[in-house]
Amino acid sequence: MTPSTKLQGLVAATITPMTPDGQINLSVIRQYVDYLVSEQNVKNVFVNGTTGEGLSLNIQERKQLAEEWVCQGKDKLDHVIIHVGALSLPESQELARHAAAIGASGIAVIAPFFFKPTNKDELIAFLQKVASEAPAVPFYYYHIPPLTGVKIRVEGLLDGIKERIPTFQGVKFSDTDLLDLAQCINKNEREQFAFLYGVDEQLLSALAIGADGAVGSTYNYLGRKTNLMLQAFAKPDLALARRYQFLTGEFLNFVIKLGFGVAQTKAVMTFVSGIPMGPPRLPLVDASEEFIVKAKAKLDSIVWPDGD
Ligand SMILES: CC(=O)N[C@@H]([C@@H](O)[C@H](O)[C@H](O)CO)[C@@H](O)CC(=O)C(=O)O
């Protein structure tokens, strides 16, 4: 792993594979790493986040998953970022210490979402207490207001954050407020922070305003196609980049109408990669057979510009 390099490009928000009886299934993670690298050309992962059902796992499971990803990713992945956010500060701190001890290349923390911070100072105070437990590990704030309900704008959070959190390295920005993202990027004059966008269906818009890359669920199975979009954008061939975005959007628009979330992501990844992702953990329930048949037919029907 190369933790010193700035995080950019695509980061797969990893799924947590589970056995049919609902235990975490560490045995497929080696195959999962190889699949991401060789089939999707994705060499960065974000473990135990939303897609990974991190907040539905116990501390022991989260540590085991983090260890397995770091171990299997050695010499294969560039960055293994571990999400260590939790409702309980001591638990989050314990996970941060653990991530540091196992050699994770970064940690990320979501805003606590039961008792919520009501302003940026309260939020930073929480983040700071976690980050300081891993003083040599790059720290990312994980902003996902649709799920946390914490709508504190990131732009304001950035003011003086490096003084409060010396390891602060950037933001995983999973919100549709592109004005907030743009203001963050505008403030990041020295380009010291990384802004990774987390709404996959709108990534091209975020790239246009300067996002460094993206963290998302679809890069597990559409990483190769999205990488082609990134290449087209860099060239620049905007017409081609748009084509890729419209096609991934066409798929997502279709499945969102059917009902799309982490359970469905597990099902899609299973049929695309052949790696069994298993069921989600309650309160999430398995994707229906009808969903699987329709989603597969839709994905198979897409004709990509690269001829696939
Ligand atoms: C709400 C949600 O799950 N958002 C996803 C997206 O990748 C999302 O699945 C995608 O944009 C499709 O809507 C990511 O932002 C979540 C993520 O990166 C994570 O698993 O931590």
The ligand as an ORCA input file, in Angstrom:
! r2SCAN-3c Opt
* xyz 0 1
  C     -26.454      6.053      0.077
  C     -25.404      5.169     -0.516
  O     -25.392      3.990     -0.266
  N     -24.511      5.769     -1.278
  C     -23.425      5.043     -1.913
  C     -23.438      5.254     -3.403
  O     -22.369      4.570     -3.993
  C     -24.755      4.741     -3.996
  O     -24.881      3.364     -3.735
  C     -24.787      4.973     -5.490
  O     -24.597      6.327     -5.776
  C     -26.125      4.483     -6.091
  O     -27.176      5.305     -5.693
  C     -22.085      5.495     -1.342
  O     -22.013      6.884     -1.229
  C     -21.903      4.857      0.019
  C     -20.525      4.557      0.306
  O     -19.626      5.024     -0.333
  C     -20.240      3.642      1.392
  O     -20.615      2.506      1.298
  O     -19.636      4.042      2.373
*
